[in-house]
Amino acid sequence: MQENPVLLVERDGPIAILTLNRPEARNALSPALVLALGKELTRAAEDPEVRVIVLTGAGGAFCAGADLKAVFANPELMADLDARILEYHAMIRAIAGAPKPVIAAVDGGAVGFGCDLALACDLRLLSKRAYLQEKFVKIGLMPDGGGTYWLPRLIGTARAMEYILTGAAIDAEKADALGLANRVVAPEKLLEETLSLARELAKGPPIAFREAKQAILSGLGSSLDAALDREREGQKKCLMSGDAMEGVMSFLQKREPEFKGQ
């Protein structure tokens, strides 16, 4: 395990596990953590040996959002807001742009930008004590980590408008009902269940996963024709791959496929 004072980076075979490690601050995003997480997300996304990325938090919390005390206490950080916001956006872009599944394992609160981090992930497993909260309006701000993009697409415009404008929390049970949670599990089972899903996905076809993820995300704001065009191009890449041949052969031979991402 590689350790950073604010971020733990572990490998479980082909799974990269990134753990926000500021439990004393409910894993609030300090400037150091923002830079470290952006770097490690990009590194894991580009590493061909990594098949799945898991993002979680230490100490019974996912992420309390930006560490506003650190931000407002440092005039230099406030002097160039564009640069600071882009550092935050680098984390979201790395998650969405990763050509592999990214899973959020959410225990406790995912608040503010922490909520946006969870929403940006491809899959979300929540503990029974977890909650998601776009709390920005409570302090006179608006979502700035893609919340206005993800939430309407995940739960519909009216519900997204309500949760963003009121800043109300969405507990695990409600998140499950709304379709925000892929699974809700006991807190002590969260990592186990997450890694079980990650290991299952890690055996899947990387090329197909990459093309499917890109097609899904690209299609969120475009036409059916554009989506069909993307699917056609992606499927051609899949059909020409060794993974597709392996998939067909394993099916015919009644065995588990061994995908290589080639």
C-alpha positions in Angstrom: 0.0 0.0 0.0 1.3 3.4 -1.0 0.4 6.0 1.6 -0.1 9.7 1.3 -0.9 11.7 4.5 -4.4 12.5 3.0 -4.9 9.7 0.6 -4.4 5.9 0.8 -3.7 4.0 -2.4 -4.1 0.3 -2.4 -4.2 -2.5 -4.9 -6.3 -5.7 -4.7 -5.1 -7.4 -7.9 -6.6 -5.4 -10.8 -8.6 -3.2 -8.4 -7.2 0.2 -7.4 -8.7 1.4 -4.0 -8.4 5.1 -3.3 -9.4 6.1 0.3 -9.8 9.7 1.3 -7.9 9.8 4.6 -8.9 12.8 6.6 -11.3 11.2 9.1 -10.9 14.0 11.6 -12.5 16.3 9.1 -14.9 13.7 7.6 -12.6 13.5 4.7 -13.1 17.1 3.6 -11.2 18.1 0.5 -8.1 20.0 1.5 -5.9 21.5 -1.2 -3.4 18.7 -0.7 -6.2 16.0 -1.0 -7.6 17.6 -4.1 -4.3 17.4 -5.9 -3.5 14.0 -4.6 -6.8 12.5 -5.6 -6.8 14.1 -9.1 -3.3 12.7 -9.6 -4.1 9.1 -8.4 -7.5 8.9 -10.3 -5.7 9.9 -13.5 -2.9 7.4 -12.8 -5.3 4.5 -12.1 -7.4 5.5 -15.2 -4.3 5.3 -17.4 -2.8 2.1 -15.8 -3.7 -0.9 -18.1 -3.2 -3.3 -15.2 -6.1 -1.6 -13.3 -9.5 -2.9 -14.4 -11.7 -1.2 -11.7 -11.3 1.8 -9.5 -12.9 2.0 -6.0 -13.3 5.4 -4.3 -14.1 5.5 -0.6 -13.5 7.4 2.6 -11.9 6.5 6.0 -13.5 6.7 9.4 -17.2 6.2 8.6 -17.5 9.1 6.2 -17.2 9.4 2.5 -16.5 13.1 1.9 -17.8 16.3 3.6 -17.0 18.4 0.5 -14.5 21.2 0.2 -12.5 22.1 3.3 -13.9 25.7 3.4 -11.8 26.6 6.5 -8.7 25.9 4.6 -9.9 27.7 1.5 -11.1 30.9 3.1 -8.2 31.0 5.5 -5.7 31.2 2.7 -5.9 34.4 0.6 -3.7 32.8 -2.1 -6.3 30.1 -2.7 -9.1 32.6 -3.1 -7.0 34.8 -5.4 -7.3 32.6 -8.4 -10.7 30.9 -8.2 -10.6 29.6 -11.7 -7.5 27.6 -11.1 -8.8 26.2 -7.8 -12.1 25.2 -9.3 -10.3 23.5 -12.3 -8.3 21.5 -9.8 -11.6 20.2 -8.3 -12.9 19.6 -11.8 -9.9 17.5 -12.7 -11.1 14.8 -10.2 -14.6 14.7 -11.9 -13.1 14.6 -15.4 -10.7 11.8 -14.3 -13.6 9.7 -13.0 -15.9 10.3 -16.0 -13.0 9.9 -18.5 -11.6 6.7 -17.0 -12.0 3.9 -19.6 -13.0 1.5 -16.8 -15.7 1.2 -14.1 -15.4 3.5 -11.1 -17.3 2.5 -8.0 -18.1 4.8 -5.0 -18.3 3.0 -1.7 -20.2 5.5 0.4 -20.3 5.3 4.2 -21.7 8.2 6.2 -22.0 11.6 4.4 -21.3 12.4 0.8 -21.9 16.2 1.1 -21.4 19.1 -1.3 -18.5 18.3 -3.6 -18.3 14.9 -1.9 -21.8 14.3 -3.2 -20.6 15.3 -6.7 -17.7 12.9 -6.5 -20.1 10.0 -5.7 -22.5 11.0 -8.4 -19.7 11.1 -11.0 -18.8 7.5 -10.3 -20.4 4.8 -12.5 -21.8 2.8 -9.6 -22.6 3.6 -6.0 -22.8 1.3 -3.1 -24.2 2.9 0.1 -24.1 1.7 3.6 -27.4 1.9 5.5 -26.1 5.0 7.4 -24.9 6.8 4.2 -26.5 9.9 2.7 -26.0 12.1 -0.3 -26.5 15.9 0.1 -26.1 18.7 -2.4 -25.7 21.1 0.5 -24.2 24.1 -1.4 -27.2 26.4 -1.1 -27.1 26.2 2.7 -24.0 28.4 2.5 -25.0 30.5 -0.5 -23.3 28.4 -3.2 -24.3 26.2 -6.0 -23.1 22.7 -7.0 -19.8 23.0 -8.9 -18.7 19.4 -9.4 -21.2 18.3 -12.0 -24.1 18.0 -9.6 -26.4 20.0 -12.0 -25.4 17.6 -14.7 -25.6 14.2 -13.0 -28.6 14.6 -10.7 -31.2 15.6 -13.3 -30.1 12.7 -15.5 -30.2 10.2 -12.6 -33.5 11.2 -10.9 -35.2 13.6 -13.2 -35.4 17.4 -13.4 -38.1 18.1 -10.8 -36.5 15.9 -8.1 -33.0 17.2 -8.9 -34.3 20.8 -8.6 -35.8 20.1 -5.2 -32.7 18.5 -3.7 -30.4 21.1 -5.2 -32.5 24.1 -4.2 -33.4 22.9 -0.7 -30.0 21.3 0.0 -31.9 18.4 1.7 -30.1 15.1 2.4 -31.0 11.9 0.6 -30.6 9.0 3.0 -29.7 5.5 1.8 -33.2 4.2 1.7 -34.4 7.2 -0.4 -31.3 6.9 -2.6 -32.1 3.3 -3.3 -35.7 4.2 -4.2 -34.6 7.0 -6.5 -32.1 4.8 -8.3 -29.0 6.6 -7.0 -27.8 3.5 -5.1 -26.9 0.3 -6.9 -26.9 -1.5 -3.6 -27.5 -0.6 0.1 -25.6 -2.8 2.6 -24.7 -2.9 6.3 -21.8 -0.6 7.1 -19.6 -3.5 8.1 -20.3 -5.2 4.8 -19.7 -2.1 2.6 -16.1 -2.8 1.6 -16.6 -6.5 1.2 -19.6 -6.0 -1.1 -17.8 -3.3 -3.1 -14.8 -5.5 -3.6 -17.0 -8.4 -4.6 -18.6 -6.4 -7.3 -15.3 -4.9 -8.3 -13.7 -8.4 -8.7 -16.7 -9.5 -10.8 -16.3 -6.4 -13.1 -12.5 -6.9 -13.2 -13.0 -10.2 -15.0 -15.0 -8.4 -17.7 -13.9 -7.2 -21.2 -12.0 -3.8 -20.9 -12.6 -2.8 -24.5 -16.3 -3.3 -24.3 -16.5 -1.6 -20.9 -14.6 1.4 -22.3 -16.8 1.8 -25.3 -20.0 1.2 -23.4 -19.1 3.8 -20.8 -18.1 6.4 -23.4 -21.3 5.7 -25.3 -23.5 6.0 -22.2 -21.9 9.3 -21.1 -21.8 10.8 -24.5 -25.4 9.9 -25.2 -26.8 11.7 -22.1 -27.1 15.0 -24.0 -27.4 13.9 -27.6 -29.9 12.4 -30.1 -30.7 8.8 -30.7 -29.0 8.9 -34.1 -25.8 10.1 -32.5 -26.0 7.4 -29.8 -26.5 4.7 -32.5 -23.5 6.1 -34.4 -21.4 5.9 -31.3 -22.6 2.3 -30.6 -21.8 1.3 -34.2 -18.2 2.6 -33.9 -17.7 1.1 -30.4 -19.1 -2.2 -31.4 -16.8 -2.4 -34.4 -13.8 -2.0 -32.1 -15.3 -4.7 -29.8 -15.9 -7.1 -32.7 -12.3 -6.7 -34.0 -10.8 -7.4 -30.6 -9.3 -10.6 -29.2 -11.7 -10.2 -26.2 -14.7 -10.8 -28.5 -13.1 -13.9 -29.9 -12.3 -15.1 -26.4 -15.9 -14.4 -25.4 -17.3 -16.5 -28.2 -14.9 -19.3 -27.7 -15.5 -19.5 -24.0 -19.3 -19.5 -24.6 -18.9 -22.4 -27.1 -16.6 -24.2 -24.7 -18.8 -23.6 -21.7 -16.1 -22.0 -19.6 -15.4 -18.6 -18.0 -13.8 -16.1 -20.4 -10.4 -14.6 -19.7 -10.5 -11.1 -21.1 -7.1 -9.4 -21.8 -8.2 -6.0 -23.0 -6.8 -6.6 -26.5 
